[in-house]
Amino acid sequence: MRKSCPFTMLFAVLLLFAFGSTTVTASGPAVSMKLKTERVDLNRASAEQLCALPGIGEKKAQAIIDYRLKKGNFSAVEDLLRVKGIGEKLFEKIKPRVMVSVKHHDLSH
């Protein structure tokens, strides 16, 4: 049984209020689909956003954030395998749902 973040339920409730009951009923699958296909940036994601990934609960989300703070930004999604608690099986499950942002340096100076 997967532990879920309390923020996931709060997020779902907030979505219902944000779009109104009529709109959510009419476009529920579209909203749901967008949330499932939107990729999570490992370098910027909050614990709540990370918890939205399959197999990621509060502890693993915090481990990802701790790794990021200690080691610096992820340079590739494969770096996620270095985080304690993230194995090959889980990585393959979430790989299509994560991305890594690249910082662009200002070369004008």
C-alpha positions, 0 to 999 in steps of 0.5 A: 500500500503506497503512502500518499502525501496529505498535500495530494488530497488538498491539491485535488480539493483545491482543483475542484474549487478552482474550476467549479463543480460544473467545469470539473465534471465536464472537463474532469478527464482533461484536468486529470490527464494534464496532471498525469502528463505534466513532467516534474522538474527534479531541480525545482519540484516541491515535496508536494509535487514530488509526492504526485509521482507514482511510488514517491511518498513523503520520505522519498520526496524529502530524500530527493530534496535533501540530495538536491540541496547537498549535491546541487542540481540534478544534471540528468534524470538518471542522477535520481538513481543516486538518491537513497530509496530510488531503485531501477524499478521505481526509476523506470516507473517515474522516468517519463514523468520527470525532467531536469531543468538546465540553468542558462548562464548569462554570457553577456558579461 
